Amino acid sequence: MLWQKVDYHGSLTQRHGTYWVTAIHAHADTFGEAPEVRYDISEMTGWRPVVMARNVRRRSLTPLPCYRMFA
């Protein structure tokens, strides 16, 4: 979910840690299979997200029960 906090534990070991999901991408399969969903994860610098990893697979993330709300 957008703006959900997640733990990243994927192949970019230098980036392991806790981040916010700031983008969700659905990559269509050319053979008609279900699209693959990927995520961009970011750290917050003040009110600005800074992308730390793009197109992260779901299996590389553990969702946490924390969400960012904007007014």
N, C-alpha and C positions, 0 to 999 in steps of 0.2 A: 504494500500500500504506500502511496506517496506520503512522505514525511513521517514514515515509521522508522524508529531506530532499529538498527540491525548490527549483529556481530559479523564481521567478514573473516572468513578462514579459508580463502581460496588460494590459488597458485601464486599470487603476488605476496609472498611471505612478508616482505618489508612493509606491506600495507595492512597486515592483520590488525584488527581493532574494531571499535564501535563507530558507526557512521549513521547518516540519515539517507534514506532513499529519496533521491531528487528527480529521477526520471525512470519511466518504465517503457521498454521498447518490445514490440511483438514482431519477430522476424518471421515472415511467411516462408513456408516450405514450397519449393517449386513443384513438388510431386503431390500436392494436395493434402499433406499431413497437417496436423495441428501446428500452429505457429509456436515458435520457441520464444519464451519471455525472458528478457534480460533487463538488468537494472543498472543505473548510474548511482554511485554512492558518494556522499560528500561530507566534509567537515564544515561547520559553521564558523565563519570569521565575522564576528559581530552579527549583522543581519544578512550577510552574503554567504551563500553556499560556495565552497571550493571543491570541485570534483576531484576525488582521489582515485577512482577507478571507474571505467566505463564498460558497459556490456557484460556485467557480472552475471554469472549463472545462478539460478535459484539455489542449487545445492551448495553454493559457496557462502550462503547467508543463513544466519539464525535470527528470526524475528524476535524482537524484544517488546514487552508490553508498554511502550512509550511512544507517544505521537506528538508532533509539533503542530500547534494550532495558531492560526493567524487571524487577527481581527480586521 
